[in-house]
Amino acid sequence: VYVQQAKQQSNGDMTVYVGNSRGGDPDPGAFVEITPKGDSVRSITATGSEYTDGHELIVTSDANGARTADYLFGYDIRDVDQSAYGGDTDDQVAGHQLIRISATGAVDTLMQGWSYWTHDDKVDPPLNDQSIDHPNSIDFDLDGGIIASFRNLGAIVKIDPNTHKVLWQLGGARNQFTFINDPQNGFSGQHSVRVLPNGHFLLFDNGVSNTPGASRAVEYAVDESAKTATMV
């Protein structure tokens, strides 16, 4: 059993993922919410998806601390023809959904990976979970846009939570930005993308494609208009 993503949410409760999946396996799992007193109050799963990804859960609350929504990743596994890429005609591949679940239980799929990504978008070495995208973090930009990190794609995307439109992509095969003052000219296999109070992006660059291969923490000033990401 894997235990991951233990964190304190904005309402003061703790959440932790408990399950048998690393993010792309055909195994069940769920987040458990625990009060500061140690009481388990609910279980959270990616409603509408076959499986729940344990990499990230954000519970948003109003000014009174009442829960407004859960943001997390779900996924399903399909037979995919990867013979053109050295695989088989029926490889089991996981594709993810970014989901928002309201306090009333209404499910809103903000992004369906199967409808957006293809095998050609994969730029980093695949993990043994055979996930096409392998998302691993969610955060909110200063204007309310959703910032999501996809490890296997080497990509960070911004999604409009109202229209569900992908506004831009930073890094990866569809990169739209110019990296400035970064000796590695970008990141690879990244995790934990966070938006700082000044609007900068802070992330852990696993550096799987860096030369020489080395991990680092890196902070970027992202200019959406000029499409630049300046390492600061």
N, C-alpha and C positions, 0 to 999 in steps of 0.2 A: 504494500500500500504506500502511495506517495502522499506526503503532506507538504504543501507548498502554499505560497502567497499568503502568509499570515500577516495581517495588517490591521491597523485601527482605522475605522471608517469615520466619516464626518459626524455621525450621530453618537460617537464614543464607543460603539460596540466593536468587537474584534471579529474578523472573518478569516477563515482558513479553509483551503481546499483539501479534501480527503478523498482519495480514490486510487484507481489502478492505471490511470492514463497519464502519459507525459505530454499530451496535447494532440495526439494523432492516433492513439491506439483504440481498438474496438472494445473499450472497457468503460464501465460506469464510474461516476464520481460526482461530488457535489460540494458546494461551499456550505459551511456551517457558520451561523452568526451567534456570537456569544457575548453576553453583557459583561460589563466590568466586574460584576459579582460572580461570574462563572456560570450563569444560566444559559443553556442553549435555547434560543428562541425560534429559530427557523432554519430550513435547508433551502439553498438557492441552486437551481439548475437552469440551464439554457433552454427554457421552454420553447418548443417549436423545432429544436435541433435534436438529432439523435443522441449526441454526446455533449458533455460539458467540458470545456477547456479550463484547466486550472491556473493558467498564467496570470489572469487579472480579473478582479471584480471591483467595481466602483459603485458604492451606494451613495446616492445623492440625497440631500435632506433640505427642507426649507428652514426659514429663520427660527422656527420653533423646535427644530430637531426631528420633525416628522419625515419619514422616508418618502421620497418622491419617485425614485426609479433605481433600478439596478442596470448596470452596463457590464456586459461580459461577452465572451466568445463561446459559440457552440460550433459543432462540426458534424459532418456525416462522411461516410467512407463509400467510395464508388469504384467500380472497375474501370480503369483507364488504360487505353492503348499507349504504352510508352516504348513501343518497339523502335520508333525513330530515334530514341534517345538511349538505346542500349538496354531497355527493359523488356517486359513481356507485353502481350496484347491485352492482358487482363490483370494488370497490377492493381493492388489495393492502395488507393490514394485518398488522403483526407483533405477536405476543403472546408474552410471556415466561414462562419457567419458572425458579424458584429451585431449584437442584440441589445435592445433597450426594453426592459420590462417595467411598466408603470406600477405604482403602489396598488392599483386595482387589479393588476395581473394582465393588462393589455400588452401584447407582444408586438414590437416593431423591429423588423430586420433592417438595420441601417446600411449594411453592406453584405452582399452575397458573393463570397469569393469565387464560386463556380461560374458566376456570370461575368466576372471581371478579369481574373487571372488565367493565364495559360502556362503550360510547361516552359515556354520561351521566356517567361518573366523570372524564372528561377536563376539567380546569379551566384548563390552561395552553395557550397557542398551540401547535399541533402542529409538530413538526420535519419536515423534508422526507424523513425516513425512514419516515413514516407508521406509527410505532409507537403502539399504543394506550396503553402504559404507560411505556416508556422507563426501566427501572431503571438505577441508576448507582452504588450502593454497598451493601455488606454489612458489618455489624459485629455484635458480641455484647454484649448487656446484661449487667449484673453477675450476674444469676441464670441466665445461659446462653441466654436468649431471643435470637432472631435479629432484628436491626434492619435493615430494608431500605428504601431510598429509591427512589421512583418519580417521576421528573421530570415527565412529562406529566400526572400525576394530582395534583401538588403535595402528595404524601402520603408519610408515613413510617409503616410498619407494623411491629408486633412479632408474630413468629410463634413458636409453641411447636415446637421441633425434634422433639419426640416425637409429638405429636398432629397436627401440621401445621395447627393451628387459628390463624387470625388473632386475636390477643388484643385488639388495639386499633389504631386509626388516628389519627394526628396530622396534621392538615392535610387539605386536599382536600374533595371533595364529601361524603365520609362522616366528616368530622372529628368526633371525640368529646370534644375537649378545649377548655377555655377558655384563651385566651392572656392573660397578665397582664404589665403593664408593657412591652408591645411596641407601639410607635407604629404599626407596620405590621399589627398583629393577625395575625401569621403570616408564612409564607414562601411563595415560589413559584418553580418551576423549580429546586429545590434540588439540590445535589450534596454528596458526601463527608460523609455523616452519620457522626460518630464518637462513641462512648461514652467519656467521660473517666473517670479512676480514681475520681472522686467521684460518678459516676453521671449527671452532666450530659451533655446532648447538645450537641455542637459541629458546626455545619454551615455550608456556603457557600450563602447565599441569593442566587440569581441575580437575584431581584427583578423578574421579568418582569411581574408584576402590581402591583408596589409603586407608590405615589404619593408623590412623583415616582418614576419608574422608576430604580432604582439598586441595585447589588449591595452585599452586606455579608457579613461573618462574624458569626454570632450564636450565643450560648450560652443554652440553656434548662435550668432545673431542672424535670424532668418528674415529676409526682406521679400515679402510676397510679391510686391509690385515689380521690383528689379529682378526677381528670381535669383537671389544670391544667398548663400549660406556662408557667413564669415566666421572662422574659428577665432574665438576670443580668449 
